Amino acid sequence: MKDMLKNSKTLLTKEASSKKWTIIGPGLIVAATGVGAGDLVAALVAGTNYGLMFMWAIIVGAILKFALNEGVSRWHLISGKTIFEGWQAMGKWASGYFGIYAIIWGFVYGAAGTSSCTLAMSAMFPSIPLWGWAIIHGLAGFALTWRGRFQMFQRIMNVLVAIMFITVVGSAILVLPQLDGLWHTAVPQLPKGSLFYALGLIGGVGGSITMASYGYWIQENQWKDRSHISFMRYDSAVAYIVTAIFTLSLLVLGAALLFGTHYSISGEQGLVSFASIMGNELHPAARWLFLLGFWSASFTSVLGVWNGVAYLFADFIRTIRAAHIEKEHLNQTKAYRFYVFWLTFPPMLLHFIGKPVGLIIAYGALGALFMPFLAVTLLWLLNSKKQLPEQERNHWFSNLFLSLCLLLFAVLAASELRHLF
C-alpha cells in the first residue's frame, strides 16, 4: 500500500511538472511583445553611459510588469469577465478612451512597428528599400493573424522569442570577459540628474498595451477559473525572468563594448551601427546575430499587437453592441479582422506621405496615458465590492505593487506629455 501511494505521488509530481512546462507560452508572448526596438536602445544606452549601474532598474521593471500582468489575468480568472467588460463596468469614459486610443494609436503604430522591423532587415538585405520591407512585414503580420489561428500564432511567437533570446544572450556571453574592469559599476546607484532616465528604463521592460491582451491569450489555453491562477503566475514569472535576462544582456553588451569610449547610440538607427561595432570587435558573424535578434524583437512586437489588440478591439465592439458572441470566438469576428486590416493597410500611406504632426501628438498622448490607465483600472476592479467577493479582492501586497506601477507610469506620462506640448 505504501509503495502504491509512493508511486502515485511520484506520478502526480511528474504530471504537475510536465503541465508546468506545457503552459509556458502566453506569458512569453505578452512579455516579448512589450520588448521592442525602443527598449533595446534604452538598455544599450544605459550600458554605454553608466556601465552596469542600472541593472537594478531592469530587475525592478520586470517585477512591476509581472504585478500588472498578474493583475490582468487574475481579473479574467476570478471574475469570469474580460478586462474590457471590467472597463465597461467602470463607466463609458473607460470604454470611450479605449475606443479612441485603439483607432488613433493603431493607425500610427501600424507604420511605426513595421518601420522598426525594416531597419534590421534592410541592414542584412539592403537590396530591398525600407518602404518595401515595411510593406512586406505589414503583409506578413496580416497573413499570420487574419484568420485568428492562435495555436499557429503562439508557435511562431515562441520561435521568434527563442531567436531573440539565443542571439542576444549568446552575444552577451561572448563579451563577458570584457567586463573584468567594470564589475564595480554594478553597485546600484542613482546619479544626480538620472531619476527620469532610471524611471524610463524601469517603465520600458516588457510593457505595452498587449499586457491587457494576456487574459484573452490565457483564455485560448483553456484557463478559465481560479484553479488556473498558479499556472498563470508560473507562466508570467518565467516570461518576465526571460525578459529581464534579455534586457540585462543588452545592457551588458553596451557596457562591455562602449562604456568609456564616448560613443553614443541615438535612436533605432543606432542599433544598426551597434551591430557593425559588434562585427568589428568580435566577429563578422556577431553582427548578423545581433541584427537577427533586433529583427526578432521588432517583429514579435508587430505580431503581438496585430493579434492581441485585435482581441481587445473585437471585445470593445462586442460589449458596446451587447452582441451575443462567445468570448472564445472573438478572433473569428468581423471586428477582429477589421482591426487587423486597420493595422496593416491604411498605415502604409504613412510610409510615403510622412506622419502628420497632429496625429503624432495624439498618438503620443494616448500612448503615454495607457499604462497609468491600466494600473488605475486594475486597482479599482480588483478592490471593487460590486465586482468581486471579499475573499477574492486584492490583498495589501498586490495593492502596493499596483500602486507603485500607477505612480511610475503617471510620472512617465506627465514627463511625456510635457515634452509633447
Order of alpha helices (4+ residues) and beta strands (2+ residues): alpha-alpha-alpha-alpha-alpha-alpha-alpha-alpha-alpha-alpha-alpha-alpha-alpha-alpha-alpha-alpha-alpha
